[in-house]
Amino acid sequence: MARPSLGGSLRVLRFKGIGVHVHWTFLLLLGYVAVSTAASGGDLRGVFLQLAYVGLVFVCVVLHEYGHALTALHYGVRTRDITLLPIGGVASLERMPEEPMQEFWITLAGPLVNLVIVVLAGALQWSLFGGLHLADPREGGALLPGLLSFLLTANLGLFLFNLLPAFPMDGGRILRALLGLRLPRVQATRIAAAIGRALAAILGIGGLFFGEPMLALIGVFIWFAAGAEARMVMQQAALRGITVGEVMRTRFWALSAEATVGRAVDELLAGGDQDLVVLRDGTLAGVVTRRQLIEALRARREDARLEELPPRAVEPVSPQQGAQQALEQLALQGLPLVPVVANGSVVGVLEPDNLTEFLMVQGARGQAPR
């Protein structure tokens, strides 16, 4: 959660304004399941059955992620999208609330969805068949009892696994939220990330030792994700109280909307920025990216005016705005830079690199967050 949207994905549905995307790497999981099933002697029916149950698990994963997303919406936090990966789902929240109890309930909502499915599947089994049946439906037998059994066991597994205190998994976020009731957020995150990396190492080594590549892959993901989340929180702390005006770049590349693609490319080759601010009558008209220029060249539109591309609409920020808030706005717009506007004129641009350099200088001066 609270992660940037992932590229290379295809949207398969949209509900409550939240798109559900399948990342291309998900196909690797389906291929692995199909090949391993066939290699173990399964026929075509067995392969399709295994793939169907993988799909059913990921339906439960989507419901899990919607638990996070809808609870976040209750606290005024929107979710950009949900992406399915081979190792699970990712709900890309605009931000994670810094209030510990809000983070606690947003995080806990996902596993609670799986627990509700466990209870419903168990109750249906009990009422229809007089007890709990834990037979694997993929091994034959009656379909409905086996299907309910699969839902019960799969969601129980999802519930328990997600509660492992391996930050940034749900259990690790819950741990961070509880620590945050007593400790500063940065310190709570450092502790949760350290525990998360320790568990990631155990999962990775255990996966390799027992021949479970998916477990090892999850361990690797947790290891790097824990470090990334910790750095993000430290950045947020370092930028608290810092304004855009303190970190923006005042030397930037700007051209008139009437300038041609050819001129923009010439300036790019001469050492201009990769992305440019487009002005119309001295005011902001949008942003043209390097990718747009390259695509225009490929389409032989060198004589086209920049306004014909057209420039991408962008919501500017002000010099007085908080730097962290502006960074979140930049991520939401999906642009490499955001113009800074004061009194109707563009006075600078803000890029992630500006913030990185600011934090490096701050750290060198001994002003890193504690």
Summary of the structure (lengths in Angstrom):
residues: 370
radius of gyration: 24.7
end to end distance: 23.9
largest distance: 77.8
contacts: 1160
relative contact order: 0.08
helix: 57%
strand: 16%
